[in-house]
Amino acid sequence: MVIGRLLDTPSGLHKSSNRKAGRRPVKIGAALLAAGFLAACQADEFNAGPDKANLPVSNYLKRKMNDLNMSSTSPILIRIFKEESELEVWKQTRSGKFKKLEEFEICKWSGKLGPKFKEGDRQAPEGFYEITPSLMNPYSSYHLAFNLGYPNRYDQAHGRTGSHLMVHGACSSRGCYAMTDEQVQDIYSLARDSFKGGQRSFQVQAFPFRMTPDNMARHRDNEHLEFWKMLKTGYDHFEVTKTPPKISVCEKKYVFDATTLVEGVPFRASAKCPEYQVHPSIASAVNSKQRLDNEKFQKLAARYDAREERQQRWEERSSRLAEALGAGDDEADLTTAAIESGDQTVSGESAPAASAVANAPAPTDAGSTEGTAVETAFAPQDQSRGSATGRFLKRWVPMPFGTKTTEEESQAAPITTEVVPAAKP
């Protein structure tokens, strides 16, 4: 607008002052530069034009919807997985069940695994969110966007704060789930068309990872495990029914597919849960899945614990070995021998192996040590053999063929012969 006004200014207004006329090109140049800078800050990488909010979904997704027996205006559901950086769009088929339409790679998300707690922590939310038409933003500076509606009733019950948490384009995140402009164009169009078809709101389920027994076992020591177990219940409801679960909150926890036994009694986020029931077929299917998942979880957790324990023992032994190689001659030999024999105590006089060596009588010759227990475990010590590191390498690294002996080794055992030389004349 500013540029337009400058360009449309009649030149006759500046005839009275050559000085002002000279400034005009400078002002125009500055305005153009400023406009270009602002455009660069808010530029769309996907050039969709001014009517981007009304563009149809891509031809690729149209073909997939046709193949999967989906109407273009049927309801949708979105699932987000942080660790895998994936966003799934599920859509209702003409049979009434939901099928996965497309899986998008999340361009960026901020924070770490776990829920959002407060404004400014740059943490992307986890939980169950309902997106209404009023949360759609066709004028977003990040191409297109929709607000997650954080904090929801569960978040509010726990005193969590935050605002403007969205799924948007531009691949830039400060607590949001950022997609590329091309991706968010399709996601936005699918949501818009579902509202046209009569869907009042669509559900976004945001998880730390795919809620499998393996992933739960890997994160079994995380401080958010109990929270994730609650999210997994909602995950399991969708997995067994392939329809979005009804989300309620009471006693500061999520409740899924629950119907109150007394008609008209509402669920209140911070109040005691009213008497309710879950449809028997759903409850039975969910309980069966969770029982099997829990069995797998226990086995996998035990396996991970055993693996970590072995790794810890290996690191401890490696550390002791490294210390032994840098120690003195006597201590190095005792420590190395104790490690080789599998003894857990390798330093100090209390170690069984060290004590055995310290109390063993010194051998006088090769024959006097034959058959003794000491000989089978330890070789006699020669103080002239060099450092502990050298002896360790000599013990375990084979001597290359053809290696020359040292002068000391050649003189250690004189060569004998049975041939008697003739007397000198």
VMD Tcl script that draws the C-alpha trace (Angstrom):
set ca {
  {0.00 0.00 0.00}
  {2.82 2.40 0.89}
  {4.58 1.58 -2.34}
  {1.38 2.15 -4.30}
  {0.91 5.57 -2.77}
  {4.46 6.56 -3.57}
  {4.16 5.40 -7.15}
  {0.76 7.06 -7.63}
  {1.90 10.45 -6.31}
  {1.47 13.05 -9.12}
  {4.80 14.33 -10.26}
  {3.41 17.87 -10.41}
  {3.30 18.08 -6.63}
  {7.09 17.99 -6.51}
  {7.87 20.61 -9.17}
  {8.21 23.36 -6.60}
  {11.21 21.71 -4.97}
  {14.08 20.04 -6.79}
  {15.41 18.86 -3.41}
  {12.21 16.93 -2.67}
  {12.15 15.54 -6.16}
  {15.64 14.19 -5.62}
  {14.58 12.40 -2.44}
  {11.67 10.57 -4.04}
  {13.71 7.76 -5.70}
  {15.49 7.19 -2.38}
  {12.19 6.87 -0.51}
  {10.81 4.51 -3.12}
  {13.94 2.36 -2.95}
  {13.77 2.21 0.85}
  {10.10 1.24 0.74}
  {10.78 -1.51 -1.77}
  {13.63 -2.83 0.36}
  {11.44 -2.87 3.49}
  {8.61 -4.57 1.66}
  {10.98 -7.17 0.31}
  {12.32 -7.86 3.82}
  {8.81 -8.36 5.24}
  {7.90 -10.61 2.36}
  {10.98 -12.73 2.99}
  {10.02 -13.16 6.67}
  {6.54 -14.39 5.81}
  {7.11 -15.99 2.43}
  {5.41 -19.26 1.52}
  {7.72 -21.91 0.14}
  {4.64 -23.44 -1.53}
  {3.27 -20.78 -3.89}
  {-0.46 -21.41 -3.56}
  {-1.65 -17.88 -4.25}
  {-4.08 -15.72 -2.27}
  {-6.88 -18.32 -2.38}
  {-4.78 -21.02 -0.68}
  {-7.44 -21.80 1.95}
  {-9.90 -22.89 -0.74}
  {-7.61 -25.00 -2.90}
  {-8.68 -28.63 -3.40}
  {-6.65 -31.53 -2.07}
  {-3.91 -32.86 -4.32}
  {-4.73 -35.26 -7.14}
  {-2.64 -37.90 -5.40}
  {-4.91 -37.85 -2.32}
  {-8.02 -37.77 -4.51}
  {-6.93 -41.03 -6.12}
  {-6.17 -42.58 -2.72}
  {-9.58 -41.60 -1.36}
  {-11.21 -43.17 -4.37}
  {-9.19 -46.38 -3.95}
  {-10.04 -46.57 -0.23}
  {-13.76 -45.98 -0.81}
  {-13.78 -42.59 0.93}
  {-15.92 -39.56 0.26}
  {-14.06 -36.28 -0.11}
  {-16.16 -34.78 2.70}
  {-16.14 -37.70 5.15}
  {-14.81 -37.15 8.72}
  {-11.10 -37.23 9.52}
  {-8.87 -37.93 12.53}
  {-5.22 -36.97 13.03}
  {-2.59 -38.83 15.06}
  {0.81 -37.36 15.89}
  {3.88 -39.29 17.05}
  {6.78 -37.19 18.33}
  {9.58 -39.73 18.45}
  {8.85 -40.97 14.93}
  {8.14 -37.39 13.69}
  {5.02 -38.59 11.90}
  {1.53 -37.17 11.41}
  {-1.18 -39.54 10.22}
  {-4.46 -38.51 8.63}
  {-7.23 -41.10 9.02}
  {-10.49 -40.76 7.13}
  {-13.85 -42.47 7.40}
  {-14.72 -44.92 4.63}
  {-18.22 -45.52 3.36}
  {-18.36 -48.55 5.68}
  {-18.18 -46.23 8.69}
  {-14.74 -47.35 9.85}
  {-11.62 -45.18 9.60}
  {-8.61 -46.05 7.48}
  {-5.25 -44.33 7.27}
  {-5.30 -42.06 4.25}
  {-1.78 -40.60 4.41}
  {1.28 -40.37 6.63}
  {3.27 -37.13 6.64}
  {6.75 -36.58 8.03}
  {6.69 -33.77 10.59}
  {9.16 -31.13 9.50}
  {9.89 -29.84 13.04}
  {8.54 -30.10 16.56}
  {10.07 -28.51 19.63}
  {10.80 -29.68 23.15}
  {11.18 -33.31 24.19}
  {9.01 -36.33 24.88}
  {6.38 -35.46 27.47}
  {3.43 -33.06 27.90}
  {3.46 -29.28 27.81}
  {3.30 -27.62 31.25}
  {3.49 -23.86 30.94}
  {3.60 -20.93 28.58}
  {7.04 -20.41 27.08}
  {8.51 -23.86 27.76}
  {8.63 -24.47 23.98}
  {7.13 -27.88 24.54}
  {4.76 -29.42 21.97}
  {1.58 -30.75 23.65}
  {0.56 -34.39 24.14}
  {-3.03 -35.47 24.67}
  {-6.43 -35.47 22.97}
  {-7.67 -32.29 21.30}
  {-10.87 -31.39 19.42}
  {-10.50 -29.03 16.46}
  {-13.58 -26.96 15.57}
  {-14.02 -24.67 12.53}
  {-13.27 -21.64 14.72}
  {-9.73 -22.98 15.32}
  {-8.90 -23.04 11.61}
  {-6.64 -20.17 10.48}
  {-6.69 -19.48 6.72}
  {-4.71 -16.24 7.21}
  {-1.76 -17.74 9.06}
  {1.69 -16.23 8.55}
  {2.87 -19.85 8.34}
  {0.94 -20.58 5.14}
  {-2.09 -22.32 6.72}
  {-2.73 -23.50 10.27}
  {-5.18 -24.81 12.82}
  {-5.02 -24.32 16.57}
  {-4.91 -27.43 18.79}
  {-7.07 -25.76 21.41}
  {-4.43 -26.14 24.12}
  {-5.02 -26.13 27.05}
  {-7.95 -28.53 26.92}
  {-10.04 -29.54 29.96}
  {-7.43 -32.04 31.12}
  {-4.62 -29.47 30.83}
  {-6.67 -26.84 32.64}
  {-7.46 -29.24 35.47}
  {-3.70 -29.64 36.00}
  {-3.02 -25.90 35.88}
  {-1.13 -26.01 32.60}
  {-0.79 -22.87 30.52}
  {0.05 -22.02 26.93}
  {-1.40 -20.42 23.82}
  {-1.26 -20.51 20.04}
  {-0.14 -24.15 19.87}
  {-0.77 -25.15 16.28}
  {-0.18 -27.42 13.35}
  {1.10 -25.09 10.64}
  {3.45 -24.73 7.69}
  {6.79 -22.93 7.21}
  {8.76 -25.71 8.95}
  {9.45 -23.59 12.07}
  {8.42 -24.57 15.58}
  {8.33 -23.01 19.05}
  {5.99 -25.46 20.73}
  {4.03 -26.31 17.57}
  {4.00 -29.16 15.08}
  {5.42 -27.65 11.90}
  {4.91 -29.13 8.46}
  {6.05 -28.01 5.03}
  {3.69 -25.64 3.25}
  {2.79 -28.28 0.70}
  {1.93 -30.79 3.44}
  {-0.19 -28.40 5.49}
  {-2.01 -27.38 2.31}
  {-3.38 -30.92 1.96}
  {-4.02 -31.36 5.69}
  {-5.90 -28.07 5.89}
  {-7.96 -28.91 2.78}
  {-8.92 -32.33 4.18}
  {-10.07 -30.73 7.44}
  {-12.00 -28.00 5.63}
  {-13.81 -30.55 3.45}
  {-14.72 -32.67 6.48}
  {-16.46 -29.65 8.01}
  {-18.32 -29.17 4.72}
  {-19.50 -32.74 5.02}
  {-21.01 -32.09 8.47}
  {-18.21 -33.06 10.89}
  {-18.48 -30.66 13.84}
  {-14.94 -31.25 15.07}
  {-12.09 -33.57 14.31}
  {-9.81 -35.17 16.84}
  {-6.05 -34.74 17.13}
  {-4.33 -37.41 19.22}
  {-0.78 -36.35 20.10}
  {1.47 -39.11 21.48}
  {5.15 -39.25 22.50}
  {5.64 -42.31 20.26}
  {3.65 -45.22 18.86}
  {2.15 -46.81 21.95}
  {3.53 -50.31 21.45}
  {4.80 -52.62 24.23}
  {8.35 -52.25 22.90}
  {8.29 -48.45 23.03}
  {6.66 -48.47 26.46}
  {9.35 -50.86 27.73}
  {12.15 -48.70 26.30}
  {10.78 -45.70 28.19}
  {9.80 -47.62 31.35}
  {11.97 -45.43 33.58}
  {10.62 -42.12 32.25}
  {8.92 -39.80 34.72}
  {5.89 -39.50 32.40}
  {5.21 -43.25 32.17}
  {1.93 -43.14 34.13}
  {0.66 -40.28 31.96}
  {1.59 -42.23 28.83}
  {-0.23 -45.33 30.12}
  {-3.38 -43.21 30.30}
  {-2.83 -41.96 26.75}
  {-2.27 -45.54 25.63}
  {-5.79 -46.45 26.79}
  {-7.21 -43.92 24.33}
  {-4.78 -45.18 21.69}
  {-6.03 -48.74 22.28}
  {-9.68 -47.68 21.99}
  {-9.04 -46.36 18.50}
  {-6.89 -49.35 17.55}
  {-9.63 -51.89 18.34}
  {-12.64 -49.89 17.09}
  {-11.14 -47.84 14.23}
  {-13.48 -45.01 15.23}
  {-12.49 -41.89 17.22}
  {-13.14 -42.49 20.93}
  {-15.40 -40.17 22.88}
  {-13.15 -38.11 25.17}
  {-14.23 -37.13 28.69}
  {-12.28 -35.79 31.66}
  {-13.02 -36.36 35.34}
  {-10.87 -36.64 38.47}
  {-8.17 -34.94 36.38}
  {-7.82 -37.91 34.04}
  {-8.97 -38.90 30.57}
  {-11.91 -41.29 30.25}
  {-12.71 -42.92 26.89}
  {-16.02 -44.00 25.33}
  {-17.77 -43.52 28.67}
  {-21.52 -43.04 29.11}
  {-22.95 -41.91 32.45}
  {-25.48 -44.25 34.04}
  {-27.65 -41.32 35.11}
  {-28.78 -39.30 32.13}
  {-27.85 -35.64 32.22}
  {-25.03 -35.99 34.76}
  {-21.94 -34.40 33.16}
  {-18.27 -35.23 33.42}
  {-16.39 -32.45 35.22}
  {-12.63 -32.30 34.81}
  {-11.69 -31.78 38.47}
  {-14.70 -33.41 40.10}
  {-15.30 -37.02 41.03}
  {-16.25 -39.21 38.08}
  {-19.96 -40.00 37.91}
  {-21.01 -43.62 37.55}
  {-20.42 -44.60 33.96}
  {-19.95 -47.58 31.71}
  {-18.11 -48.43 28.52}
  {-19.89 -50.53 25.93}
  {-19.16 -54.19 26.82}
  {-17.82 -55.09 23.37}
  {-15.39 -52.17 23.39}
  {-14.34 -52.79 26.99}
  {-13.73 -56.47 26.30}
  {-11.65 -55.80 23.18}
  {-9.57 -53.11 24.90}
  {-8.97 -55.27 28.00}
  {-7.87 -58.18 25.83}
  {-5.41 -55.99 23.90}
  {-4.02 -54.44 27.07}
  {-3.54 -57.84 28.71}
  {-1.46 -59.09 25.79}
  {0.45 -55.81 25.59}
  {1.23 -55.93 29.30}
  {2.63 -59.45 29.00}
  {4.89 -58.32 26.18}
  {5.85 -55.23 28.16}
  {6.95 -57.30 31.18}
  {9.07 -59.63 29.04}
  {10.67 -56.80 27.11}
  {11.32 -54.78 30.27}
  {13.07 -57.77 31.86}
  {15.14 -58.24 28.69}
  {16.14 -54.56 28.64}
  {17.04 -54.69 32.34}
  {19.24 -57.78 31.79}
  {20.92 -56.14 28.80}
  {21.65 -52.98 30.77}
  {23.03 -55.05 33.64}
  {25.37 -56.93 31.28}
  {26.46 -53.68 29.72}
  {27.18 -52.21 33.13}
  {29.25 -55.23 34.19}
  {31.21 -55.07 30.93}
  {31.92 -51.37 31.41}
  {33.07 -51.97 34.98}
  {35.43 -54.78 33.93}
  {36.75 -52.70 31.05}
  {37.39 -49.84 33.44}
  {39.24 -52.07 35.88}
  {41.31 -53.53 33.05}
  {42.22 -50.05 31.84}
  {43.28 -49.12 35.36}
  {45.33 -52.30 35.62}
  {47.23 -51.54 32.44}
  {48.26 -48.20 33.86}
  {49.22 -49.54 37.32}
  {52.54 -50.84 38.65}
  {54.00 -54.22 37.66}
  {52.91 -56.30 40.65}
  {49.47 -54.72 40.96}
  {48.89 -54.97 37.21}
  {49.66 -58.70 37.15}
  {47.40 -59.41 40.12}
  {44.54 -57.31 38.73}
  {44.75 -58.77 35.23}
  {44.87 -62.31 36.59}
  {41.85 -61.66 38.81}
  {39.84 -60.33 35.88}
  {40.80 -63.35 33.76}
  {39.75 -65.75 36.53}
  {36.32 -64.08 36.77}
  {36.87 -62.86 40.36}
  {34.76 -59.76 41.19}
  {37.33 -58.31 43.66}
  {40.48 -57.37 41.83}
  {42.18 -54.86 44.08}
  {43.40 -55.06 47.68}
  {44.74 -57.98 49.73}
  {41.21 -59.29 50.34}
  {40.97 -60.56 46.76}
  {41.23 -64.38 46.71}
  {43.43 -64.47 43.60}
  {45.73 -61.75 44.88}
  {46.06 -63.51 48.22}
  {46.94 -66.81 46.53}
  {49.77 -65.20 44.62}
  {51.09 -63.26 47.60}
  {51.30 -66.38 49.81}
  {52.68 -68.77 47.20}
  {56.32 -69.93 47.71}
  {58.82 -68.71 45.19}
  {59.77 -71.47 42.70}
  {63.41 -72.56 42.60}
  {63.43 -74.27 39.24}
  {61.12 -75.56 36.54}
  {60.80 -78.96 38.16}
  {59.92 -77.70 41.67}
  {56.73 -76.00 40.52}
  {55.38 -78.91 38.54}
  {51.80 -79.85 39.46}
  {51.22 -76.96 41.87}
  {48.02 -74.93 41.84}
  {49.94 -71.71 41.57}
  {51.65 -72.74 38.39}
  {48.40 -73.39 36.52}
  {47.06 -69.91 37.27}
  {50.11 -67.68 37.33}
  {53.55 -67.73 35.76}
  {56.61 -66.84 37.88}
  {57.24 -63.11 37.92}
  {60.30 -61.72 36.18}
  {60.95 -58.13 37.23}
  {63.05 -57.47 34.11}
  {60.26 -58.10 31.63}
  {59.18 -54.50 31.12}
  {55.92 -52.65 31.79}
  {52.48 -54.14 32.55}
  {51.17 -52.91 29.21}
  {53.95 -54.68 27.34}
  {53.41 -57.94 29.21}
  {49.65 -57.75 28.61}
  {50.16 -57.30 24.86}
  {52.76 -60.04 24.80}
  {50.39 -62.41 26.58}
  {47.42 -61.82 24.29}
  {48.95 -60.71 20.96}
  {50.71 -63.56 19.07}
  {54.37 -63.00 18.27}
  {54.78 -62.39 14.53}
  {56.64 -65.05 12.64}
  {60.30 -64.30 12.23}
  {60.55 -61.73 15.03}
  {64.10 -61.32 16.27}
  {64.94 -62.01 19.89}
  {66.59 -59.43 22.04}
  {70.18 -59.66 23.23}
  {69.09 -60.51 26.79}
  {66.84 -63.34 25.57}
  {69.67 -64.79 23.43}
  {71.99 -64.87 26.44}
  {69.42 -66.19 28.89}
  {69.77 -69.81 27.73}
  {73.24 -70.74 26.32}
  {73.32 -73.16 23.43}
  {74.63 -76.62 24.32}
  {75.92 -79.36 22.02}
  {77.00 -82.99 22.37}
  {79.87 -82.60 19.87}
  {83.25 -82.30 21.63}
  {85.74 -80.18 19.70}
  {89.17 -81.70 18.95}
  {92.14 -80.69 21.10}
  {94.34 -77.95 19.76}
  {97.73 -79.08 18.38}
}
mol new
graphics top color blue
foreach p $ca { graphics top sphere $p radius 0.5 }
foreach p [lrange $ca 0 end-1] q [lrange $ca 1 end] { graphics top cylinder $p $q radius 0.2 }
display resetview
